[in-house]
């Protein structure tokens, strides 16, 4: 590994803090929004698969997903650039 690919301790601490803040922000979402985010990003299910699980249309899942992502972006503010690299 070259020295340019190594991260500074400060950078590692900042990333850990952002992950903690993201986890808290997800935990504060409404239950259905939280389920959609977890199924989509952690279980890597499609919107169609999530719609079958939750018993609503794929379009509704898309709306819930968009609302949850916007809420997270608002809550995370200045950390957004670090999270979505």
KOLZASE-568011 format. One line per field, with one value per residue (C-alpha): residue in three letters; chain; x, y, z. Coordinates in pm, whole numbers, plus 50000, padded with zeros to 5 digits. Each point is the difference from the previous one (the first is absolute). Example, Ala and Ser with C-alpha at 12.3 -4.5 7.8 and 13.67 -1.06 7.14 Angstrom:
BEGIN
resn c(ala / ser) .
chain c(A / A) .
X c(51230 / 50137) .
Y c(49550 / 50344) .
Z c(50780 / 49934) .
This chain:
BEGIN
resn c(unk / unk / unk / unk / unk / unk / unk / unk / unk / unk / unk / unk / unk / unk / unk / unk / unk / unk / unk / unk / unk / unk / unk / unk / unk / unk / unk / unk / unk / unk / unk / unk / unk / unk / unk / unk / unk / unk / unk / unk / unk / unk / unk / unk / unk / unk / unk / unk / unk / unk / unk / unk / unk / unk / unk / unk / unk / unk / unk / unk / unk / unk / unk / unk / unk / unk / unk / unk / unk / unk / unk / unk / unk / unk / unk / unk / unk / unk / unk / unk / unk / unk / unk / unk / unk) .
chain c(A / A / A / A / A / A / A / A / A / A / A / A / A / A / A / A / A / A / A / A / A / A / A / A / A / A / A / A / A / A / A / A / A / A / A / A / A / A / A / A / A / A / A / A / A / A / A / A / A / A / A / A / A / A / A / A / A / A / A / A / A / A / A / A / A / A / A / A / A / A / A / A / A / A / A / A / A / A / A / A / A / A / A / A / A) .
X c(50000 / 50121 / 49987 / 49748 / 49745 / 50027 / 49748 / 50090 / 49879 / 49786 / 49834 / 49927 / 49849 / 49788 / 49869 / 49912 / 49814 / 49809 / 49901 / 49873 / 49801 / 49859 / 49892 / 49826 / 49830 / 49873 / 49875 / 49796 / 49815 / 49638 / 49975 / 49898 / 50275 / 50255 / 49888 / 50029 / 50350 / 50121 / 49852 / 50130 / 50351 / 50086 / 49805 / 50049 / 49642 / 49836 / 49709 / 49779 / 50112 / 49946 / 49652 / 49909 / 50131 / 49819 / 49686 / 49993 / 50072 / 50351 / 49913 / 49913 / 50329 / 50181 / 49820 / 50086 / 50363 / 50029 / 49847 / 50235 / 50310 / 49905 / 49943 / 50341 / 50170 / 49839 / 50102 / 50355 / 50059 / 50372 / 50085 / 49818 / 50310 / 50189 / 49714 / 49920 / 50351) .
Y c(50000 / 50345 / 50268 / 50193 / 49716 / 49991 / 50204 / 50227 / 49916 / 50315 / 49881 / 49659 / 50160 / 50232 / 49705 / 49808 / 50305 / 50041 / 49631 / 50045 / 50308 / 49816 / 49707 / 50241 / 50179 / 49669 / 49901 / 50323 / 49930 / 49886 / 49622 / 49945 / 50234 / 49817 / 49662 / 50123 / 50142 / 49684 / 49766 / 50206 / 50084 / 49722 / 49706 / 50132 / 49922 / 50171 / 50238 / 49731 / 49743 / 50249 / 50081 / 49630 / 49973 / 50312 / 49943 / 50335 / 50107 / 50043 / 50365 / 50047 / 49837 / 50245 / 50291 / 49869 / 49947 / 50352 / 50155 / 49803 / 50092 / 50369 / 49984 / 49840 / 50256 / 50281 / 49851 / 49930 / 50338 / 50062 / 49630 / 49922 / 50028 / 49748 / 49750 / 50001 / 49975) .
Z c(50000 / 49923 / 50266 / 49792 / 50036 / 50380 / 50193 / 50287 / 50351 / 49987 / 49680 / 50153 / 50311 / 49785 / 49795 / 50318 / 50132 / 49673 / 50009 / 50355 / 49901 / 49697 / 50219 / 50239 / 49710 / 49858 / 50344 / 50016 / 49673 / 50003 / 50024 / 49637 / 49872 / 50214 / 49861 / 49641 / 50059 / 50174 / 49740 / 49711 / 50118 / 50244 / 49856 / 49644 / 49899 / 49703 / 50041 / 49845 / 50260 / 50282 / 49869 / 50017 / 50357 / 50124 / 49794 / 49822 / 49642 / 49868 / 49935 / 50369 / 50103 / 49772 / 50169 / 50348 / 49895 / 49858 / 50312 / 50227 / 49798 / 50000 / 50375 / 50054 / 49776 / 50197 / 50334 / 49888 / 49838 / 49983 / 50020 / 49674 / 49782 / 50215 / 49998 / 49632 / 49855) .
